[in-house]
Amino acid sequence: MEGQVEVCGSEVEDRGIYMSLPHDAQSCYNLIWRMNKNLERELEKVGSRGREGYDKDLQRWKAEAHDLGNCKPRTRKLAFIGRTGAGKSTAINAILGAPVLSTRADGSAYSLILALFILTLLARCACSACTSVQTEIIYEDLLPSTWRASVNFIEKDEWKKTLQNLLDDITAVCEGGALKIERDDFRPALDAWDILKEECSFDVTMRAMLMSLSVQVYPHLRALSFPPPHQDVYALLQHEPVASMFGTTIQMTGTGFDSLELQETPAIFNFVLQSEPSVWHLVDSVRIYGAFEVLASGAVTLVDVPGFGDANKTRTKRTKEYLKNVEVVILVADIKRAADDQAMHNYFEKFLHQMIAIDGRVESLLIVLTGADVRINEDQLHHLGSNQRQIIQKMRQEIVHLSESLDEQEKRLDRLFLNFYMAPNDGPEFAGLSERLRSTREMKDQTTSQLQLAKAAKNTYIAHQRSARARSVFLELYRQVYCSIKQDSASQPPSLPIFCIGSMDYTQVLLTDRRYRAPVVFTDLEDTGIPQLCRHIHDFGSEKAISDINAHAHRSTLLWESIESYFLSSRRDSRLTAYEDAARNLVEALKDTVDEIRKTSGAKIDNNMNELEQALRIEAEKAAERSLNTIKMLGENHQWRSYRSLMRREGEWRSTDLNEDLVHGMLEGNASSMWHKLFNDFIRTELHSLVVDISNICNDTIRSIKNRAQRTTAIAPHIDNACNFIHPFDTIYPARDQYLEFCGSFKGLLRAALEEHYHIVGRESGIGMFQRMKDLNEEQFSPMKARELYTGLVDRVMTAIRMARNKGETALDEALARLYAIIDRSLVCVQGDDQVCKVTRRNMQKFLDEQYSTPLGEVAMIMDRYKERNAAPRYVI
């Protein structure tokens, strides 16, 4: 269809091969588990051979076999993030094919069954204030329409911190003499009430605020009048039934989404059901399990993350922390705002900058634009070209023509019906009128159907044009951000999958009873975009599941080859001493060459790190100069209670994030480009080249040793065979993933540096405290101290980067040590202890042939069925 938005991702029609994947995957894991557990037991029977380094190798083999014998399928988290009301939950429900999540921003479900309403209510209500609760949807091989869920409550220490902040703000309301609501700043207190209250406004009385607090979590406070007496944190922590909820879990199961059975803690659950929604602030996490088809690979978990990018800084902060551990970030936005809303563009641009320049995770990003099924008039699409407008005009003319025809047919039908009603049953005209009435009705029904199809075609075409426009705007903004970071206008960014979906119409079209279908725009499932998104997620999970199995099988193969190469050692022979000396010299030369290669590569990394440090120090100087003005503006924009609450929250409170404001701009311009170059371009390329160069040198050395062995017929076959079991690239490559993983943030480091200062300022009280707090901050950010602070910040950033680099160097040292040990064991030390190795070698060889290589071959045979499927070019998240 013309105007159809081209979606990224798999569009494979024949997906039948994946239907058996869950069973095949389980079979492969069973084989891998069993053969490695057997290998671990077999290695326990093997004693020391008296060879240098053998005991260490034996322990390593046992540990590897133990690890492989207990490996588990890995799940990747696909996190749906976006602002509140963007349509995340509605999209997830459509993807899952079940109303798992509440779809109203206030958390109140209007069409969900009781059980899942309770689950999602806790996530939504907790998110409406300051507690973030992520809802994870996980695949489990349950019976159809059967589900289970777990609700985990927070630990006591976490609630203690919340209570301390709450009571601190309540106490602040009573300070400063007589209360005048129209003059004093009550925002901190109101924010405290909001933590435990769904709604709170600025015109309520203090007594009403106290009542709203007491009614929620601690009903025993409800009789107190304002001002309240001092409340002891520890007494509130020990108050029942709240105290009994800490660290507990509620388990629920259901069948057909219409039942609820408690497995644990029924007393707690009864309390929760009878409480106001704010009790869900005690919830830590929610997990829902079911046999959802899109998750059948078992390698994918969908996560509904609370509103991200809203004014609630606490929620956004917790979401950012959660996103560090997800595989794919799915940014959800409303399509109505995607094309022309500047605020949305600013939000998207900032998000992209973080993902590309800082996190280096642009290839783990996916965009979902919701609301494609919201009807729009063509006059609202100002970007349409003349050809597109002509097509719409023709569609409109066809609709007008069909409408007029339908009107004429209805009038004719009315006249025929009147004549038919007046005509005598036995008259000569009765039969003819009956036939004409029937044929006119058929014509009317046909015209009605054609009119409906014409309207649907027009609505669909317009919807696709809007989707194409929104997608092109997002892609252009993405390209601009990428080129800006790269500082190269000709740079081509990686593909960015964008799906425009209509979740509500998808749900409507799925209804089996056509009488109850009421789609707004789309009448075909494919037009809604949900099937393409489902296939994308399903195929992504299937490919990851296959990749994981292949990785475990490859590790098992390497382990098998390593053990076999050792036990193929020749017997002791004095004639082999010359060969061993020559081979040892070749290995020593290899080590020297590798050291030189690493020094050259290390120098390049050092140069790039120094360039980054120089750029950061320039931006730090600019940030230091801006900081004093930021602090002064803070004092002008906040009253004393808000100001002190901000200090006591270490710079982050409500919609204000002082730490973020203070580091704003430090990763822009040249510093941003240098950061991106180091972490996302140079390091990846340089480390890959380093691994390839080392592997090539190792392969050259192995060939030289192999050629030297041809002079000695006693060991030539053994060396030829052993060389096939050594894979330098596979041994070294995993170490590159340990390099330069910067696990911090500028804002977090600055907050840690200012922690003591925040506490000092926040302890101010009494007459004149507001001015003293502002004076302390302005002193802290005076030009000299600000430069010292920001210089220290860059020092801490570079120290963290260098520590990460050292971690990578250590990982490479360990990988090379393993590789050298394999070469030494297999190709250099070829003389064995005949008194020990004869029986041991025969038994181990028999075991490897019968109980290890055979099941490993079965795994390979199962995975071969998926090779052709995965060989096709496709985008992988």
C-alpha positions in Angstrom: 0.0 0.0 0.0 1.3 3.4 -0.9 2.4 5.4 2.1 2.9 2.3 4.2 5.6 3.0 6.8 8.6 0.7 6.2 9.3 -1.1 9.5 12.6 -2.5 10.5 12.9 -6.0 11.8 12.0 -9.4 10.6 9.2 -9.8 8.1 9.5 -13.6 7.7 6.4 -15.4 6.7 7.4 -18.9 7.5 8.3 -19.0 11.1 7.4 -22.6 11.7 10.9 -23.6 12.5 10.8 -21.5 15.6 7.7 -23.2 16.9 9.9 -26.1 18.1 12.6 -23.9 19.5 11.5 -24.0 23.2 11.6 -27.8 23.1 14.9 -27.9 21.2 16.5 -25.4 23.5 15.6 -27.4 26.6 16.9 -30.6 24.9 20.2 -28.8 24.2 20.5 -27.5 27.7 19.8 -31.0 29.1 22.6 -32.4 27.0 25.1 -29.7 27.9 24.2 -30.0 31.6 24.5 -33.8 31.7 27.7 -34.2 29.7 29.5 -31.5 31.8 28.3 -32.9 35.1 29.6 -36.3 34.0 32.9 -34.7 32.9 33.2 -33.0 36.3 32.8 -36.4 38.0 35.3 -38.0 35.6 37.9 -35.3 36.3 37.6 -36.0 40.0 38.9 -39.5 39.4 42.1 -38.1 37.7 45.1 -37.6 40.0 48.1 -35.4 39.7 50.5 -36.4 36.9 53.5 -34.6 38.4 53.8 -32.2 35.5 54.3 -28.5 36.1 51.1 -26.6 35.9 48.9 -29.7 35.6 47.1 -29.3 38.9 46.2 -25.8 38.0 44.8 -26.9 34.6 42.9 -29.7 36.3 41.2 -27.3 38.7 40.4 -25.0 35.8 38.8 -27.8 33.8 36.7 -28.8 36.8 35.6 -25.3 37.4 34.7 -24.9 33.7 32.8 -28.2 33.7 31.0 -27.2 36.8 30.0 -23.9 35.4 28.7 -25.4 32.1 26.9 -28.1 34.1 25.0 -25.4 35.9 24.5 -22.9 33.1 21.0 -21.5 32.7 19.2 -19.9 29.8 19.8 -16.2 29.8 17.0 -13.7 29.5 17.3 -10.2 28.0 15.3 -7.4 29.4 13.5 -5.2 26.9 12.5 -2.1 28.8 9.6 0.0 27.6 10.2 3.6 28.7 8.5 6.9 28.0 6.6 9.6 29.6 3.4 8.9 31.5 0.5 8.4 29.2 2.7 7.5 26.2 0.9 4.2 25.7 3.6 1.8 27.1 1.2 -0.5 28.9 -1.4 -0.6 26.1 1.4 -1.5 23.7 2.6 -4.3 26.0 -0.9 -5.7 26.4 -1.3 -5.8 22.7 2.1 -7.5 22.2 1.2 -10.1 24.9 -2.3 -10.6 23.6 -3.7 -10.3 27.2 -4.7 -7.4 29.5 -1.8 -7.9 31.8 -1.1 -4.2 32.7 -3.4 -1.4 33.7 -3.7 1.2 30.9 -4.5 4.4 32.8 -1.9 6.7 34.1 -3.6 7.0 37.5 -3.4 3.2 38.0 -7.1 2.6 38.1 -8.1 -0.2 35.7 -11.4 0.1 34.0 -11.6 -3.2 32.1 -9.1 -5.5 33.8 -10.0 -8.5 35.9 -9.4 -8.1 39.6 -6.2 -10.1 39.9 -4.1 -8.2 37.4 -5.7 -5.0 38.4 -4.2 -5.5 41.8 -0.8 -6.2 40.3 -0.7 -3.3 38.0 -2.4 -1.0 40.5 0.6 -1.4 42.8 3.0 -0.5 40.0 1.0 2.5 38.9 0.2 3.9 42.2 3.7 3.5 43.4 4.9 5.4 40.4 2.5 8.2 40.8 4.6 9.7 43.5 8.2 8.9 44.1 8.6 5.1 44.2 9.4 3.4 40.9 8.1 -0.1 40.5 9.1 -1.9 37.3 6.7 -4.7 36.2 8.5 -7.6 34.5 6.6 -10.0 32.3 8.5 -13.3 32.0 7.8 -16.5 30.0 7.0 -19.6 31.8 5.7 -22.8 30.3 2.3 -22.8 32.0 -1.0 -24.1 30.7 -2.9 -21.8 28.3 -4.5 -18.8 30.1 -2.7 -19.7 33.3 -0.5 -17.2 35.0 1.3 -16.6 38.2 2.7 -13.4 39.8 4.9 -12.3 42.6 4.9 -9.0 44.5 8.0 -8.3 46.5 7.9 -5.6 49.2 10.8 -3.3 50.1 13.2 -3.9 53.0 12.9 -2.1 56.3 16.0 0.1 55.7 14.6 1.6 52.5 11.3 2.5 54.1 13.2 4.0 57.0 15.0 6.5 54.8 11.7 7.5 53.2 10.1 8.0 56.6 13.0 10.1 57.8 12.7 12.4 54.8 8.9 12.6 55.3 9.0 13.5 58.9 11.8 16.0 58.3 9.6 17.9 55.9 6.6 17.7 58.2 8.8 19.2 61.0 10.0 22.0 58.7 6.4 23.1 58.3 6.1 24.0 62.0 9.3 26.1 62.0 9.6 29.8 61.6 6.7 31.0 63.9 3.1 31.5 62.8 2.0 29.7 59.7 0.7 31.7 56.8 -0.3 29.5 53.9 -0.5 32.4 51.5 3.1 33.4 52.3 5.1 30.4 53.4 6.5 27.7 51.2 4.7 24.4 51.9 5.9 22.5 48.9 8.2 20.2 50.8 5.4 19.2 53.2 3.0 18.7 50.4 5.5 16.6 48.6 5.8 14.5 51.7 2.0 14.0 51.9 2.0 13.0 48.2 4.2 10.1 49.0 1.3 8.5 50.9 -1.6 10.3 49.2 -2.9 10.0 45.7 -4.1 13.7 45.5 -3.0 16.8 47.3 -3.4 20.5 46.4 -1.8 23.6 47.6 -5.0 25.1 49.1 -5.7 22.4 51.6 -5.4 23.2 55.3 -2.6 21.8 57.4 -5.0 19.8 59.4 -6.4 18.2 56.2 -2.8 17.4 55.1 -2.2 15.6 58.4 -5.4 13.7 58.0 -4.5 12.7 54.5 -1.2 11.3 55.8 -2.7 9.4 58.7 -5.5 7.8 56.7 -3.1 6.2 54.3 -0.4 4.0 55.9 -0.6 4.8 59.6 -4.4 5.0 60.6 -3.6 5.3 64.3 -2.4 8.9 63.6 -5.7 10.0 62.2 -7.1 11.4 65.5 -4.1 13.8 65.9 -4.6 17.5 65.4 -2.1 19.9 63.9 0.6 20.6 64.8 1.4 16.9 65.4 3.6 15.7 68.2 7.0 14.3 67.4 6.8 11.0 65.6 9.5 8.4 66.3 10.8 6.8 63.1 11.5 3.5 64.8 8.0 3.3 66.3 6.5 3.8 62.9 8.8 1.1 61.4 7.6 -1.4 64.1 3.9 -0.5 63.6 1.7 -3.4 62.4 0.8 -4.4 59.8 3.3 -2.3 57.9 6.2 -3.9 59.8 5.1 -7.4 58.7 5.3 -6.4 55.1 9.0 -5.6 54.9 11.0 -8.1 52.8 8.0 -10.3 52.2 6.5 -11.7 48.9 3.0 -12.3 47.8 2.5 -15.2 45.3 -0.6 -15.3 43.2 -1.8 -17.7 40.5 -4.8 -17.7 38.2 -6.4 -19.5 35.3 -8.3 -17.7 32.6 -7.5 -14.3 34.1 -10.5 -14.5 36.3 -9.3 -16.0 39.6 -6.9 -15.2 42.3 -5.2 -17.6 44.7 -2.8 -16.6 47.5 0.1 -18.8 48.1 1.8 -16.8 50.8 1.2 -14.1 53.4 -2.7 -14.0 53.2 -2.9 -11.7 56.2 -0.7 -9.1 54.5 -2.7 -9.4 51.3 -5.9 -8.8 53.1 -4.5 -5.6 54.7 -3.3 -4.5 51.2 -6.7 -5.0 49.7 -8.4 -3.0 52.4 -5.8 -0.1 52.2 -5.7 2.9 50.1 -3.5 2.6 46.9 -0.6 4.5 48.6 0.3 1.4 50.6 1.9 0.2 47.3 4.8 2.5 48.1 6.1 -0.4 50.1 6.3 -2.5 46.9 9.8 -3.2 45.5 9.0 -5.2 42.3 6.3 -7.1 40.4 6.8 -10.1 38.2 4.1 -11.7 36.0 4.7 -15.1 34.5 2.8 -16.8 31.7 3.0 -18.7 28.4 3.0 -15.6 26.2 3.7 -16.5 22.6 5.9 -13.5 21.9 8.2 -14.6 24.7 8.2 -18.3 23.9 12.0 -18.3 23.2 12.5 -17.8 26.9 15.3 -15.3 26.1 13.3 -12.2 26.5 11.6 -10.4 29.4 9.4 -7.4 28.8 9.6 -4.6 31.4 7.1 -1.8 31.9 9.1 1.0 33.3 7.2 3.9 35.0 7.1 7.3 33.4 10.6 8.3 32.3 11.5 11.9 31.6 8.7 13.4 33.7 9.2 16.0 36.4 9.6 13.4 39.1 13.4 13.2 39.4 13.4 10.4 41.9 11.4 8.2 39.5 13.7 9.1 36.6 16.8 8.5 38.6 15.7 5.0 39.6 14.6 4.2 36.0 18.1 5.2 34.8 19.7 2.9 37.3 17.4 0.1 36.1 18.2 0.7 32.5 21.9 0.0 33.0 21.0 -3.7 33.2 18.6 -4.0 30.3 19.6 -5.4 26.9 17.3 -3.2 24.8 15.7 0.2 25.5 12.3 0.7 23.7 11.5 4.3 23.8 7.7 4.8 23.5 6.2 8.2 22.4 2.9 9.4 21.2 2.8 9.7 17.5 0.7 12.9 17.7 3.6 14.7 19.3 6.4 13.0 17.4 6.4 15.1 14.2 5.8 18.7 15.3 6.1 18.9 19.1 9.4 20.8 19.9 9.3 19.6 23.5 9.2 16.0 22.3 12.1 16.7 19.9 14.1 18.2 22.8 13.3 15.2 24.9 14.3 12.7 22.2 17.4 14.6 21.3 18.6 14.6 24.9 17.8 10.9 25.2 19.7 10.1 22.0 22.7 12.1 23.1 22.9 10.0 26.2 22.4 6.7 24.4 24.9 7.5 21.6 27.6 9.7 23.1 27.7 8.5 26.7 26.3 5.0 26.9 27.3 3.9 23.4 24.2 1.8 23.1 22.5 3.2 20.0 22.4 -0.3 18.5 20.3 -1.4 21.6 17.6 1.2 20.9 14.2 0.8 19.4 11.5 3.4 18.9 7.7 2.7 19.2 5.3 5.5 18.3 1.9 4.8 19.7 -1.5 6.2 18.7 -1.3 5.4 15.0 -4.9 4.3 15.2 -6.1 7.7 16.4 -8.1 9.2 13.5 -6.7 12.3 12.0 -8.1 14.6 9.3 -6.0 15.0 6.1 -6.2 18.8 6.5 -4.0 18.3 9.6 -1.2 16.8 7.5 0.5 19.9 6.2 3.5 18.0 4.9 1.6 16.1 2.2 2.8 16.4 -1.4 0.5 17.0 -4.4 0.6 13.3 -5.4 -0.5 12.3 -1.9 -3.3 14.9 -1.9 -4.5 13.7 -5.3 -4.8 10.2 -4.0 -6.7 11.3 -0.9 -8.9 13.5 -3.1 -9.8 10.4 -5.3 -10.6 8.5 -2.2 -12.8 11.3 -0.9 -14.6 11.4 -4.3 -15.2 7.7 -4.2 -16.6 8.0 -0.7 -18.9 10.8 -1.7 -20.0 8.8 -4.8 -20.7 5.7 -2.7 -22.5 7.8 0.0 -24.7 9.4 -2.7 -25.4 5.9 -4.2 -26.2 4.6 -0.8 -28.7 7.5 -0.1 -30.3 6.8 -3.5 -30.6 3.1 -2.8 -32.1 3.7 0.6 -34.7 6.0 -0.9 -35.5 3.5 -3.6 -35.7 0.8 -1.0 -38.1 2.9 1.0 -40.4 3.3 -2.1 -40.2 -0.3 -2.9 -41.0 -1.3 0.6 -44.0 1.0 0.6 -45.3 -0.4 -2.7 -44.6 -4.0 -1.5 -46.5 -3.3 1.7 -49.5 -1.8 -0.3 -49.6 -4.5 -3.0 -52.0 -7.5 -2.5 -50.3 -10.8 -1.8 -52.1 -12.5 -4.6 -51.7 -9.6 -7.1 -49.6 -9.9 -10.3 -47.1 -7.3 -9.1 -46.3 -8.9 -5.7 -43.7 -11.4 -6.9 -41.9 -8.8 -9.0 -41.9 -6.3 -6.1 -40.5 -9.0 -3.8 -37.6 -9.8 -6.2 -36.8 -6.1 -6.8 -36.9 -5.5 -3.0 -34.5 -8.4 -2.4 -32.0 -7.3 -5.2 -32.2 -3.6 -4.0 -31.3 -4.7 -0.4 -28.4 -6.7 -1.8 -27.2 -3.7 -3.7 -27.5 -1.5 -0.6 -25.6 -4.0 1.5 -22.9 -4.2 -1.2 -22.7 -0.4 -1.4 -22.5 -0.2 2.4 -19.7 -2.7 2.5 -17.9 -0.8 -0.3 -18.4 2.5 1.5 -16.9 1.0 4.7 -13.9 -0.3 2.8 -13.4 3.0 1.1 -13.5 4.9 4.4 -11.2 2.4 6.0 -8.8 2.6 3.0 -8.8 6.4 3.3 -8.3 6.4 7.1 -5.5 3.8 6.8 -3.8 5.7 4.0 -3.8 9.0 6.0 -2.6 7.1 9.1 0.3 5.7 7.2 1.2 9.1 5.8 1.3 10.5 9.4 3.4 7.5 10.4 5.8 8.0 7.5 6.1 11.7 8.5 6.8 10.9 12.2 9.3 8.3 11.3 11.2 10.5 8.9 11.3 13.3 11.5 12.7 11.0 14.1 15.2 9.5 11.7 16.4 12.9 10.6 16.7 14.1 14.2 18.6 10.9 15.0 21.0 11.5 12.1 21.6 15.1 13.2 22.4 14.1 16.7 24.7 11.3 15.5 26.6 13.6 13.1 26.9 16.2 15.7 28.5 13.8 18.1 30.8 12.4 15.4 31.5 16.0 14.1 31.1 14.7 10.6 28.0 15.7 8.6 28.6 12.8 6.2 28.5 10.1 8.9 25.8 7.4 8.4 24.4 6.2 11.8 23.4 2.6 12.4 19.9 1.6 11.6 17.2 2.7 14.0 14.1 0.5 14.1 10.9 2.5 14.4 7.5 1.0 14.7 4.3 3.0 14.4 1.5 1.0 16.1 -2.2 1.1 16.8 -2.7 -1.0 19.9 -6.4 -0.3 20.4 -7.4 -1.2 16.9 -5.3 -4.3 17.0 -7.2 -5.4 20.1 -10.5 -4.6 18.4 -9.7 -6.5 15.2 -8.7 -9.5 17.2 -12.2 -9.8 18.7 -13.8 -13.1 17.4 -17.3 -11.7 17.4 -17.5 -9.1 14.6 -20.6 -7.5 16.2 -18.4 -6.1 19.0 -15.5 -4.9 16.8 -15.1 -1.1 16.8 -11.7 -0.2 15.2 -11.2 3.5 14.7 -8.7 3.4 11.8 -7.3 0.1 10.9 -9.3 -3.0 9.9 -6.3 -5.2 9.0 -4.0 -6.6 11.7 -0.9 -5.9 9.7 -1.7 -2.2 9.4 -1.7 -1.8 13.1 2.1 -2.5 13.3 1.7 -4.8 16.2 2.4 -8.1 14.3 5.6 -6.7 12.9 6.7 -5.6 16.4 5.8 -9.0 17.8 7.8 -10.8 15.1 10.7 -8.4 15.8 10.7 -9.2 19.5 10.1 -12.9 19.0 12.8 -13.3 16.4 15.2 -11.3 18.5 14.6 -13.6 21.5 14.9 -16.7 19.3 18.2 -15.6 17.9 19.5 -14.8 21.3 18.4 -18.2 22.6 20.2 -19.9 19.7 23.3 -17.8 20.2 23.4 -18.7 23.9 23.2 -22.4 23.2 25.9 -22.1 20.5 28.1 -20.2 22.9 27.7 -22.9 25.6 28.4 -25.6 23.0 31.5 -23.7 21.8 32.8 -23.4 25.4 32.2 -27.2 25.8 34.1 -27.8 22.6 37.0 -25.8 23.7 37.0 -27.6 27.1 36.9 -30.9 25.4 39.7 -30.0 23.0 41.8 -28.6 25.8 41.5 -31.8 27.9 42.0 -34.1 24.9 45.1 -32.3 23.7 46.7 -32.8 27.1 45.9 -36.5 27.4 47.3 -37.1 24.0 50.7 -36.3 25.3 53.5 -38.7 24.1 55.5 -40.8 26.4 58.9 -39.7 27.8 61.6 -39.8 25.2 65.0 -38.1 25.5 65.1 -37.5 21.7 62.2 -35.1 22.2 64.3 -32.7 24.3 65.6 -30.8 21.3 62.1 -30.3 20.0 60.9 -29.0 23.3 63.7 -26.5 23.5 63.0 -25.2 20.0 59.3 -25.0 20.7 59.9 -23.2 23.9 62.1 -20.6 22.2 59.3 -20.0 19.7 56.8 -19.5 22.5 59.1 -17.0 24.3 59.6 -15.1 21.0 55.8 -15.1 20.7 55.4 -13.5 24.2 57.9 -10.8 23.4 56.1 -9.9 20.1 52.7 -9.8 21.9 54.2 -7.5 24.5 55.4 -5.1 21.8 52.0 -5.2 20.1 50.3 -4.5 23.4 52.6 -1.6 24.1 51.8 0.0 20.8 48.1 -0.4 21.2 48.3 0.8 24.8 50.1 4.0 23.7 47.2 4.7 21.2 44.7 4.2 24.0 46.7 6.5 26.3 46.7 9.2 23.6 43.0 9.1 23.2 42.4 9.1 26.9 44.7 12.1 27.2 42.8 13.9 24.5 39.5 13.2 26.3 40.9 14.4 29.6 42.1 17.6 28.0 38.6 18.2 26.4 36.9 17.5 29.7 39.1 19.9 31.6 38.2 22.6 29.1 34.5 22.0 29.6 35.0 21.7 33.4 36.5 25.2 33.4 33.4 26.5 31.6 31.1 24.6 34.0 32.9 26.0 37.0 32.3 29.5 35.7 28.6 28.8 35.2 28.1 27.1 38.6 27.9 30.3 40.7 25.1 31.7 38.6 23.3 28.3 38.8 23.5 28.5 42.6 22.3 32.1 42.7 19.3 31.3 40.5 18.5 28.4 42.8 18.1 30.8 45.7 15.9 33.1 43.6 13.6 30.3 42.4 13.1 28.6 45.8 11.7 29.6 49.1 13.5 28.5 52.3 11.7 25.3 53.0 12.1 24.0 49.4 15.7 25.2 49.4 16.5 23.3 52.6 14.7 20.2 51.4 16.8 20.3 48.3 20.0 20.4 50.4 18.8 17.6 52.6 18.1 15.5 49.5 21.6 16.1 48.3 20.5 18.3 45.4 17.7 16.2 44.0 14.1 17.0 45.0 10.8 17.0 43.0 11.5 18.5 39.6 14.8 20.1 40.6 18.1 18.3 40.0 20.9 20.7 41.1 23.6 18.1 40.4 22.5 17.7 36.8 22.3 21.4 36.4 25.8 21.8 37.7 27.3 19.3 35.3 25.2 20.4 32.3 27.4 21.0 29.3 30.4 19.0 30.5 29.7 16.4 27.8 28.8 18.6 24.9 30.8 19.9 21.9 34.3 18.5 21.6 34.2 16.6 24.9 31.1 14.7 23.7 32.8 13.8 20.5 36.0 12.7 22.2 34.0 10.6 24.7 32.0 9.0 21.9 35.2 8.4 19.9 37.1 6.8 22.8 34.3 4.6 24.1 32.2 3.8 21.1 34.6 4.0 18.1 38.3 3.8 18.9 38.2 1.3 21.8 36.1 -1.2 19.9 38.1 -0.9 16.7 41.5 -0.9 18.4 40.7 -3.8 20.7 39.4 -5.8 17.8 42.6 -5.1 15.8 44.7 -6.0 18.9 42.9 -9.3 19.3 43.3 -10.1 15.6 47.0 -9.1 15.6 47.8 -11.3 18.6 45.8 -14.2 17.1 47.7 -13.9 13.9 51.0 -14.0 15.6 49.9 -16.9 17.7 48.8 -18.8 14.6 52.1 -18.1 13.0 53.9 -19.5 16.0 51.7 -22.6 16.1 52.5 -23.2 12.4 56.2 -22.8 13.1 56.0 -25.3 16.0 54.1 -27.7 13.7 56.7 -27.5 11.0 59.5 -28.1 13.6 57.6 -31.2 14.8 57.8 -32.7 11.3 61.4 -33.5 11.9 60.5 -35.9 14.7 58.2 -38.6 13.5 57.3 -39.7 17.1 55.4 -36.6 17.8 54.4 -35.2 14.4 50.9 -36.8 14.3 50.3 -35.7 17.9 51.3 -32.1 17.2 49.2 -32.0 14.0 46.2 -33.1 16.0 46.9 -30.8 18.9 47.2 -27.7 16.7 43.6 -28.2 15.6 42.4 -27.8 19.2 44.1 -24.4 19.8 42.0 -21.3 18.9 43.8 -18.1 19.9 41.1 -15.7 18.8 38.3 -17.5 20.7 40.5 -17.6 23.8 41.4 -13.9 23.8 38.3 -12.2 22.3 36.1 -12.3 25.5 38.7 -10.1 27.3 37.9 -7.1 25.1 34.5 -6.8 26.7 36.1 -5.9 30.0 37.8 -2.8 28.6 36.7 0.7 29.6 33.3 0.1 31.0 32.7 3.4 32.7 30.1 2.5 35.3 29.4 6.0 36.7 28.0 9.4 35.9 29.3 13.0 36.2 26.2 13.8 38.2 26.7 10.9 40.6 30.4 11.8 41.1 29.6 15.4 41.7 26.8 14.5 44.2 29.3 12.3 46.1 31.8 15.1 46.2 29.2 17.5 47.6 27.6 15.1 50.0 29.2 16.5 53.1 28.6 20.1 51.9 24.9 19.3 51.4 24.6 17.9 54.9 26.2 21.0 56.4 23.9 23.4 54.5 20.8 21.2 55.3 21.5 21.3 59.0 21.0 25.1 59.2 18.0 26.3 61.3 16.6 29.3 63.1 16.3 32.9 62.2 18.4 33.9 59.1 18.9 30.3 58.0 17.9 30.9 54.4 20.5 33.5 53.9 23.1 31.4 55.6 22.3 28.4 53.4 22.7 30.6 50.3 25.9 32.1 51.6 27.4 28.7 52.2 26.5 27.5 48.7 27.8 30.7 47.1 31.1 30.3 49.1 31.4 26.7 47.9 31.0 27.7 44.3 33.2 30.8 44.5 35.6 30.9 41.5 38.5 29.3 43.2 36.6 26.6 45.0 34.5 25.9 42.0 37.6 25.3 39.8 39.0 23.0 42.5 35.7 21.1 42.7 35.4 20.6 38.9 39.1 19.8 38.6 38.6 17.1 41.2 35.5 15.9 39.3 37.5 15.3 36.1 40.2 13.6 38.2 37.6 11.2 39.6 36.2 10.5 36.1 39.6 9.8 34.6 40.5 7.7 37.6 37.4 5.6 37.1 38.2 5.3 33.3 41.8 4.2 34.0 40.6 1.7 36.6 38.3 0.2 34.0 41.1 0.2 31.5 43.3 -1.7 34.1 40.5 -4.2 34.6 40.6 -4.8 30.8 44.3 -5.2 30.9 44.0 -7.8 33.7 41.4 -9.7 31.7 43.7 -9.8 28.7 46.6 -10.9 30.9 44.5 -13.8 32.2 43.3 -14.7 28.7 46.9 -14.7 27.3 48.1 -16.8 30.3 45.5 -19.4 29.5 46.5 -19.3 25.8 50.2 -19.7 26.6 49.4 -22.5 29.0 47.4 -24.3 26.3 50.2 -23.9 23.8 52.8 -25.0 26.3 50.8 -28.0 27.5 49.8 -29.2 24.0 52.8 -28.3 21.8 55.8 -27.8 24.0 55.7 -30.2 26.9 55.1 -33.3 24.8 56.9 -35.8 27.1 54.5 -37.5 29.5 55.0 -39.7 32.6 54.4 -43.2 31.2 53.8 -44.8 34.6 50.8 -42.5 35.2 49.4 -41.5 31.9 48.8 -44.8 30.1 45.6 -45.9 31.9 44.5 -42.4 32.7 44.9 -41.4 29.0 42.9 -44.4 27.8 40.0 -43.9 30.2 39.8 -40.2 29.6 39.9 -40.7 25.8 37.1 -43.3 26.0 35.0 -41.0 28.2 35.5 -38.0 25.9 34.6 -40.1 22.8 31.5 -41.8 24.2 30.0 -39.4 26.8 31.2 -36.0 25.7 31.7 -35.7 22.0 28.6 -37.7 21.2 26.1 -35.4 23.1 28.0 -32.4 21.8 27.4 -33.7 18.3 23.7 -34.0 19.1 23.6 -30.3 20.2 25.4 -29.3 17.0 22.9 -31.3 14.9 19.9 -29.6 16.6 21.4 -26.1 16.1 22.3 -26.9 12.5 18.6 -26.7 11.7 18.6 -23.0 12.6 21.8 -22.1 10.8 20.1 -21.5 7.4 17.4 -19.4 9.1 19.9 -17.2 10.9 22.1 -16.8 7.8 19.6 -14.5 6.1 20.5 -10.8 6.5 18.4 -9.3 9.2 18.6 -6.5 11.8 19.4 -7.6 15.3 18.7 -5.2 18.2 
